[in-house]
Amino acid sequence: MVDTVGTQVGAGHEPVAAPRPLPLGVSVLAALAGGGALLLAFPPYGLWWLAPVGVALLAAAAHRRRLRGGAGVGALAGLALFLPMLSWTNLHTGSLPWLLLSGLQAGYLALLGLATALVSPVVDRWRWSWPVVTGLLWVAQEALRDRTPFGGFPWGRLAFSQADAPLVRWAVLGGAPLVTFVAALAGGFLVAAGFWAVRRWRAGTPGWPAVTGAVAGAVAVVLLGLLVPLGNTAGGDTATVAIIQGNVPRLGLDFNAQRRAVLENHANATIDLAARVRTGAAQQPDLVVWPENASDVDPLRDSTAAAEITAAADAIGAPILVGAVLLGPGPGQVRNTGLLWLPGSGPDQDQMYFKRHPVPFAEYIPMRNIARKVSKEVDRVRSDFVAGTRPGVVHAGGITLGDVICFEVAYDEVVRDTVTGGAQLLVVQTNNATFDEAEARQQMAMVQLRAVEHGREALMASTVGVSGFVGADGRVIGATGFNTPAVVVRQVHLGNTRTVATRVGLWPEVVLVGLAVATLVVAVVTRRRRVVSVNGPVVDGGDPEPAGTADTEER
């Protein structure tokens, strides 16, 4: 396919069209615009329809560039996306961690740009493959980014921009990887439409049927999501659940220094709810959920903290899932825990969840001596959090909870393991006191996708907001404000069925990544054939391209 027409003399002295990338300046602008469009697709902006546009702009910027050029425009798009998206990481720790994390995440989009440049001969030869190849490369990029290094950082996955879009329903069939694939597939249709339009315009021939068909394909991919049936929790058992958002005296890293006050805020808010229940102003909850870090004083070792939680549980007459930090198991170690506290009897140590995926460089410091040479801020983390080994399945009376803590909601298998373990309600305990409202709303979007993916109602309980319930259709109900105390009580449906995504687990991602790898292999072979062909490679449906054209592409 030829979109930027140039004339060269072939072996038969016939003028032939040589493929060219977009001019370098245009590619740079397209990459930056693509990163900006992707950013606006995520909360707090929520312009989800811009995600396919951002995908298309990045694909156009990298198409037919040399590999290093593709990597370069991918990196620019990544920086345009992640620098503002992750700006909440520099609110209280300075700019260096923010810049390092943003640069690392942008590096994965650089790999995506390189891969996009690499597969250019494939999509040029088989034009129909462009949307599919674009989707496959996005899934492969995210699969790598979600796992490396140190367990990965899935923030900013394309799927998480679609929590309020029709595309989120695809999660029922294949989870976040499938949502990413269909969103990028729509972007692939758009970039194909753009290149076809330019090609026909330059050639002076009408090509609107093909262009219109490609745009229609993008729209169809989005609208088809509306036809995907959601998981159904209606008609099952119900329970009344209360979320306690106790707030903190002040935002910032010193929330740990305020830990007594934070615990008192949550205990007092629960006791106040109990008073309202007695007067009939509020429903009696079957379960109360406190957020992560509600008790950073170990209540299993500190009698004062234990007495405060016991007073709250006895007053409300219901179990409390307490977000607590427990000392141990070894010296200098702690565990981030969801601990069930029962009225009348106190902590049920058989019903505890230890966070399985602590955040590197925030909850523990890998290679501390080396990390300290980069930034002394690592010494703020005085005790390393130890990872748990069991899924967060917590039995609270007649309710089986699927508990995950904070950023764990971004990891597919951590959430799925709770559902396959019997969870009827998804619970996300989080602490956003060191971040901002944008981060909290981005996290809530992940909860929305998980609810749809597994056909489970869900909730997010935060120290400072945003807290709220999420229906199995992904709708947020009773969302609280940020940096304010709040209590939300709601009757929830308890799910027992399993969606296709829950049953198949990793397989959709495995298949899509496998197809992406196969595509890259085909691309490598195709590029080699172009270089070694004596008469020049074949482009645009059979026209010979002069040998060496591949080496004349702009960077």
C-alpha positions in Angstrom: 0.0 0.0 0.0 1.3 3.4 -0.9 0.1 6.5 0.9 2.9 9.0 0.3 3.6 8.8 -3.3 7.1 9.2 -4.6 8.5 8.2 -8.0 11.6 6.0 -8.6 12.9 4.0 -11.5 12.5 0.3 -11.3 14.4 -2.5 -13.0 12.1 -2.2 -16.0 12.6 1.6 -16.1 8.9 2.0 -15.1 8.1 4.6 -12.4 6.9 2.9 -9.3 5.7 4.3 -6.0 8.0 3.9 -3.0 6.4 3.7 0.4 7.4 6.5 2.8 6.5 7.2 6.4 4.9 10.5 7.4 7.3 13.4 7.4 9.2 13.4 10.6 7.7 16.6 12.0 4.2 15.3 11.3 5.0 12.0 13.0 6.3 13.8 16.1 3.1 15.9 16.3 1.0 12.8 15.7 2.8 10.9 18.5 2.4 13.8 21.0 -1.3 14.2 20.0 -1.8 10.5 20.3 -0.4 10.4 23.9 -2.6 13.4 24.7 -5.7 11.7 23.3 -4.9 8.6 25.4 -4.5 10.7 28.5 -7.9 12.4 28.0 -9.6 9.0 27.6 -8.8 8.2 31.3 -10.4 9.6 34.4 -10.7 12.3 35.6 -11.4 13.5 32.0 -13.3 10.4 30.9 -13.3 11.0 27.1 -13.2 7.3 26.5 -13.8 7.6 22.7 -10.4 9.3 22.4 -8.6 6.0 23.2 -9.0 4.6 19.7 -8.0 8.0 18.3 -4.8 8.0 20.4 -4.0 4.4 19.2 -4.5 5.5 15.6 -2.3 8.6 15.9 0.6 6.5 17.4 0.2 3.8 14.8 0.3 6.4 12.0 3.4 8.1 13.5 5.4 4.9 13.7 4.2 3.3 10.4 7.1 2.7 8.0 9.7 4.4 10.1 13.0 2.8 10.8 13.0 0.8 14.0 14.7 3.5 16.1 12.4 6.1 14.6 9.4 4.0 15.6 10.8 3.7 19.1 11.3 7.4 19.3 7.8 8.4 18.4 6.5 5.7 20.7 8.5 7.2 23.6 7.1 10.6 22.9 3.6 9.3 23.0 4.4 7.5 26.2 5.8 10.6 27.9 2.8 12.7 26.7 0.5 10.0 28.4 2.4 9.1 31.5 4.0 12.3 32.7 0.6 14.0 33.4 -1.2 10.8 34.3 1.3 9.8 37.0 1.8 13.4 38.3 0.2 12.3 41.5 3.3 10.3 42.3 5.3 13.5 42.8 2.9 15.3 45.2 4.9 14.4 48.3 8.1 12.6 47.2 9.6 15.1 44.7 10.1 14.9 41.0 12.6 12.1 40.7 10.3 9.1 41.4 7.7 10.6 39.1 10.1 11.1 36.3 11.7 7.6 36.7 8.4 5.9 36.7 6.9 7.9 33.8 10.1 7.3 31.8 10.0 3.6 32.5 6.3 3.3 31.4 7.0 5.4 28.3 9.7 2.9 27.4 7.0 0.2 26.9 5.3 2.5 24.4 8.7 3.0 22.8 8.7 -0.8 22.3 5.2 -0.6 20.9 6.3 2.1 18.4 9.3 -0.1 17.4 7.0 -3.1 16.9 4.6 -1.0 14.9 7.4 0.1 12.6 8.6 -3.5 12.3 5.2 -4.8 11.1 4.8 -2.1 8.5 5.5 -4.5 5.6 2.9 -6.9 7.0 0.1 -4.4 7.1 1.2 -2.9 3.7 1.0 -6.3 2.1 -2.2 -7.5 3.8 -4.2 -4.3 4.3 -7.1 -6.1 6.0 -4.7 -7.1 8.9 -4.0 -3.5 10.1 -6.7 -3.3 12.7 -6.0 -6.8 14.0 -2.3 -6.3 14.1 -2.7 -3.0 16.0 -4.8 -4.7 18.6 -2.4 -7.6 19.0 0.6 -5.3 19.5 -1.2 -3.3 22.2 -2.1 -6.5 24.2 1.5 -7.8 23.9 2.9 -4.4 25.1 0.6 -4.4 28.1 1.2 -8.0 29.0 4.9 -7.1 29.2 4.4 -3.9 31.1 2.0 -5.5 33.6 4.7 -8.0 34.7 8.1 -6.3 34.4 10.1 -5.2 36.2 9.4 -6.3 39.8 5.9 -7.5 39.0 5.0 -4.7 36.7 2.9 -1.6 36.9 -0.4 -1.9 34.9 -1.6 1.7 35.5 -2.8 3.3 32.3 -3.8 0.1 30.5 -6.0 0.9 27.6 -8.8 -1.2 29.0 -9.0 1.0 32.1 -10.0 4.0 30.0 -13.2 2.2 28.9 -15.0 1.8 32.2 -17.9 4.0 31.1 -17.8 2.9 27.5 -19.7 0.1 25.6 -16.4 -1.6 25.1 -16.2 -2.5 28.8 -18.7 -5.2 28.3 -16.1 -7.2 26.3 -14.5 -7.8 29.7 -17.2 -10.4 30.4 -15.6 -12.6 27.6 -11.9 -12.0 28.0 -11.1 -9.5 30.8 -8.9 -6.5 30.5 -6.8 -7.9 27.7 -9.8 -8.4 25.4 -11.0 -4.8 26.2 -7.6 -3.5 25.3 -7.7 -5.5 22.1 -11.0 -4.2 20.9 -10.2 -0.6 21.8 -7.0 -0.9 19.8 -8.8 -2.7 17.1 -11.1 0.3 16.7 -7.9 2.5 16.5 -6.5 0.2 13.8 -9.6 0.7 11.7 -9.2 4.5 12.1 -5.6 4.6 11.1 -6.3 2.4 8.1 -9.1 4.8 7.1 -6.7 7.7 7.3 -4.0 6.2 5.2 -6.4 4.9 2.6 -8.0 8.4 2.4 -4.6 10.1 1.9 -3.5 7.5 -0.7 -6.6 7.9 -2.8 -6.5 11.7 -2.5 -2.9 11.8 -3.7 -3.6 9.3 -6.5 -6.7 11.3 -7.6 -8.9 8.3 -7.5 -12.1 7.8 -5.4 -11.6 5.5 -2.4 -14.4 6.6 -0.1 -16.0 3.1 0.0 -12.9 1.7 1.6 -12.5 4.7 3.9 -16.1 4.6 5.0 -15.9 0.9 5.5 -12.9 1.3 7.8 -14.6 4.0 9.9 -17.7 1.9 10.1 -15.6 -0.9 11.3 -14.3 1.2 14.2 -17.8 2.3 15.1 -19.1 -1.3 14.9 -16.4 -2.6 17.2 -17.6 -0.1 19.8 -21.3 -0.6 19.4 -21.0 -4.4 19.3 -20.0 -4.2 22.9 -23.6 -3.3 23.7 -24.6 -6.7 22.5 -22.3 -8.6 25.0 -24.5 -9.9 27.9 -23.5 -8.8 31.3 -23.1 -11.1 34.3 -26.4 -11.2 36.3 -26.5 -11.0 40.1 -30.3 -10.2 40.3 -32.4 -12.7 42.1 -29.6 -14.0 44.4 -28.9 -13.3 48.0 -28.4 -9.8 49.2 -26.5 -8.1 52.1 -26.3 -4.6 53.5 -22.8 -3.2 53.5 -21.4 0.0 54.9 -18.3 1.8 53.7 -16.6 4.0 56.2 -14.4 6.8 54.8 -13.0 8.3 58.0 -10.6 10.8 56.3 -7.2 11.9 57.7 -6.3 15.1 59.5 -4.1 16.2 56.5 -3.0 14.7 53.2 0.6 13.7 52.6 3.2 11.1 53.5 2.9 11.9 57.2 -0.5 10.3 57.4 1.5 7.5 59.2 2.3 10.0 61.9 -1.4 10.6 62.3 -2.2 7.0 62.6 -4.0 7.3 66.0 -6.2 10.0 64.6 -7.0 8.1 61.5 -8.0 5.0 63.5 -10.2 7.2 65.8 -11.8 8.8 62.7 -12.9 5.4 61.4 -14.0 4.1 64.8 -16.0 7.2 65.6 -17.7 7.3 62.2 -18.7 3.6 62.7 -20.1 4.5 66.2 -22.0 7.4 64.7 -23.5 5.1 62.1 -24.6 2.8 64.9 -26.4 5.6 66.6 -28.2 6.4 63.3 -29.2 2.8 62.9 -30.7 2.8 66.4 -32.9 5.8 65.5 -33.9 4.3 62.2 -32.0 6.9 60.1 -29.8 4.2 58.5 -30.0 0.5 57.7 -28.4 -2.0 59.9 -25.4 -3.3 58.0 -24.4 -7.0 57.7 -20.8 -5.9 57.1 -18.7 -2.8 57.6 -15.7 -2.1 55.5 -12.8 0.1 56.6 -10.1 1.1 54.1 -6.5 0.3 53.8 -4.4 1.9 56.6 -7.4 2.6 58.7 -5.4 1.2 61.6 -1.6 1.6 61.0 -1.3 0.7 64.7 -1.1 -3.1 64.9 -4.3 -3.9 66.8 -3.1 -7.5 67.5 -0.3 -6.0 69.6 -1.7 -2.6 70.7 -4.4 -3.0 73.3 -5.6 0.6 72.8 -6.1 0.2 69.1 -7.9 -3.2 69.7 -10.2 -1.6 72.3 -11.2 1.2 69.8 -12.0 -1.3 67.0 -13.9 -3.6 69.5 -16.0 -0.6 70.6 -16.9 0.2 67.0 -17.7 -3.4 66.2 -19.8 -3.9 69.3 -21.7 -0.7 68.7 -22.6 -1.5 65.1 -23.2 -5.1 65.8 -21.6 -6.3 62.6 -18.2 -7.6 61.5 -15.7 -4.9 60.4 -13.2 -5.6 57.6 -10.3 -3.5 59.0 -7.4 -2.3 56.8 -4.5 -2.8 59.2 -0.7 -2.9 59.2 0.5 -5.8 61.2 4.1 -6.1 62.5 6.2 -9.1 61.4 6.6 -11.9 60.6 10.3 -11.0 61.0 12.1 -8.0 62.4 11.9 -4.9 60.2 8.9 -6.5 58.3 5.2 -5.6 58.2 2.2 -6.9 56.4 -0.6 -4.9 54.7 -3.7 -6.7 55.9 -7.5 -7.0 55.6 -8.5 -8.3 59.1 -12.0 -9.3 60.0 -13.1 -8.0 63.5 -16.2 -9.6 65.0 -18.6 -7.9 67.5 -18.3 -9.5 70.9 -15.2 -11.7 70.1 -12.7 -9.4 68.4 -10.3 -10.4 65.6 -10.9 -13.5 63.6 -7.3 -14.5 62.7 -8.5 -17.3 60.5 -10.1 -14.6 58.2 -7.2 -12.3 57.3 -5.9 -11.4 53.9 -2.2 -10.3 53.5 -1.6 -8.2 50.4 0.0 -10.4 47.8 1.5 -7.7 45.5 3.3 -5.0 47.6 4.3 -2.0 45.5 8.1 -1.9 44.8 9.8 1.3 46.0 6.7 2.2 48.0 5.9 -0.7 50.2 9.3 -2.4 49.9 12.6 -1.5 48.4 14.3 -3.9 46.0 18.1 -3.6 46.0 17.9 -1.0 48.7 21.6 -0.1 48.7 21.6 0.6 44.9 18.2 2.4 45.1 19.6 4.7 47.8 22.2 6.0 45.4 19.5 7.1 43.1 17.3 8.7 45.7 17.5 8.9 49.5 13.7 9.0 49.5 13.8 5.2 49.6 14.7 5.4 53.3 11.2 6.7 54.0 10.2 3.1 53.6 11.7 1.9 56.9 10.1 -1.5 57.0 9.5 -3.8 54.0 6.0 -5.1 53.5 6.0 -8.9 53.1 3.8 -10.4 50.4 1.0 -12.8 51.3 0.6 -16.1 49.5 -3.1 -16.8 49.6 -5.9 -15.1 47.6 -8.1 -12.6 49.5 -11.1 -14.8 50.2 -12.6 -13.7 53.5 -15.7 -15.3 55.0 -17.6 -12.7 56.9 -20.7 -14.4 58.3 -22.9 -15.3 55.3 -20.9 -13.2 52.9 -17.7 -14.4 51.1 -15.6 -11.4 50.2 -12.9 -11.1 47.5 -10.6 -8.7 49.1 -7.7 -6.9 47.2 -5.7 -4.0 48.6 -5.0 -0.8 46.7 -3.1 -1.2 43.4 -3.8 -4.9 43.4 -7.0 -4.2 41.6 -5.0 -3.5 38.5 -3.6 -7.1 38.4 -5.8 -9.6 36.6 -5.0 -12.8 38.4 -5.0 -11.2 41.9 -8.7 -10.3 41.5 -9.7 -13.4 39.6 -8.2 -15.7 42.2 -10.7 -14.4 44.8 -13.7 -15.1 42.5 -12.6 -18.6 41.7 -12.1 -19.0 45.4 -15.8 -18.3 46.0 -16.0 -14.5 46.4 -19.6 -13.2 46.1 -18.6 -9.5 46.5 -15.4 -7.7 45.4 -13.9 -5.4 48.0 -11.0 -3.0 47.3 -9.5 -1.4 50.4 -7.3 1.5 49.5 -5.5 4.6 50.9 -5.3 7.6 48.6 -4.1 10.1 51.3 -0.7 10.4 49.6 -2.2 11.0 46.1 -5.0 13.0 44.6 -8.5 12.7 43.3 -7.4 11.9 39.7 -5.5 8.8 41.0 -8.6 7.8 43.1 -10.9 8.1 40.1 -8.5 6.1 37.9 -8.5 3.4 40.5 -12.3 3.4 40.6 -12.4 2.8 36.9 -10.4 -0.4 37.5 -13.0 -1.5 40.0 -15.7 -0.9 37.4 -14.0 -3.1 34.9 -13.4 -5.9 37.5 -17.1 -5.8 38.4 -18.1 -6.3 34.8 -15.4 -8.9 34.1 -16.4 -11.2 36.9 -20.2 -10.4 37.1 -19.8 -9.3 40.8 -20.9 -6.2 42.5 -18.0 -4.4 44.1 -17.0 -1.6 46.3 -14.0 0.6 47.0 -13.3 1.9 50.5 -10.7 4.7 50.7 -9.4 6.6 53.7 -10.0 10.0 51.9 -12.1 9.1 48.8 -13.2 8.3 46.3 -15.2 5.5 47.9 -18.4 3.9 46.5 -20.2 0.8 45.2 -20.1 -0.6 41.7 -22.9 -2.6 40.1 -22.1 -5.7 38.0 -22.9 -3.5 35.0 -20.0 -1.2 35.9 -22.1 1.7 37.2 -20.8 3.6 40.2 -23.3 4.1 43.0 -22.9 6.4 46.0 -19.5 7.8 45.1 -18.1 10.0 47.8 -16.1 13.2 47.5 -12.4 13.5 48.0 -10.6 14.5 51.2 -13.8 14.4 53.3 -15.4 12.0 55.8 -18.3 9.9 54.5 -20.4 6.9 55.2 -22.2 5.0 52.4 -24.7 2.2 53.2 -26.2 0.0 50.4 -27.8 -3.3 49.8 -25.7 -5.4 47.4 -26.4 -8.5 45.5 -24.1 -11.4 46.1 -22.9 -13.2 42.9 -22.4 -16.9 42.6 -22.2 -17.5 38.8 -19.0 -17.3 36.8 -18.5 -15.3 33.6 -16.6 -16.6 30.6 -13.7 -14.3 31.6 -13.6 -15.9 35.0 -13.6 -19.4 33.6 -10.9 -18.9 30.9 -8.6 -16.7 33.0 -5.3 -16.0 31.2 -6.1 -17.8 28.0 -7.4 -14.8 26.0 -4.2 -12.9 26.8 -2.0 -15.9 26.0 -3.7 -16.4 22.6 -3.5 -12.7 21.7 0.1 -12.4 22.8 1.0 -15.6 20.8 -0.6 -14.1 17.7 1.3 -10.9 18.3 4.6 -12.8 18.5 3.7 -14.7 15.3 3.0 -11.4 13.5 6.4 -10.0 14.6 8.1 -13.2 13.2 6.3 -12.7 9.9 7.3 -9.1 9.9 11.0 -10.0 10.4 10.9 -12.5 7.6 9.1 -10.0 5.3 11.6 -7.3 6.0 14.5 -9.6 5.2 13.0 -10.6 1.9 12.5 -7.0 1.0 16.2 -6.3 1.6 17.6 -9.3 -0.2 15.3 -9.4 -3.2 17.2 -8.9 -6.4 14.4 -7.3 -8.3 13.1 -5.4 -5.4 10.2 -6.3 -3.0 6.6 -6.4 -4.0 4.3 -3.6 -2.7 0.8 -2.4 -3.4 -0.6 -5.6 -4.7 2.2 -6.6 -7.0 4.1 -3.6 -8.2 7.9 -4.1 -7.8 9.7 -1.8 -5.4 13.3 -1.0 -6.2 15.9 -2.9 -4.1 17.1 -0.8 -1.2 13.9 1.2 -0.8 13.6 -0.2 2.8 16.8 1.6 3.6 15.6 5.0 2.3 12.8 5.4 4.8 12.9 8.5 6.9 13.8 8.1 10.5 
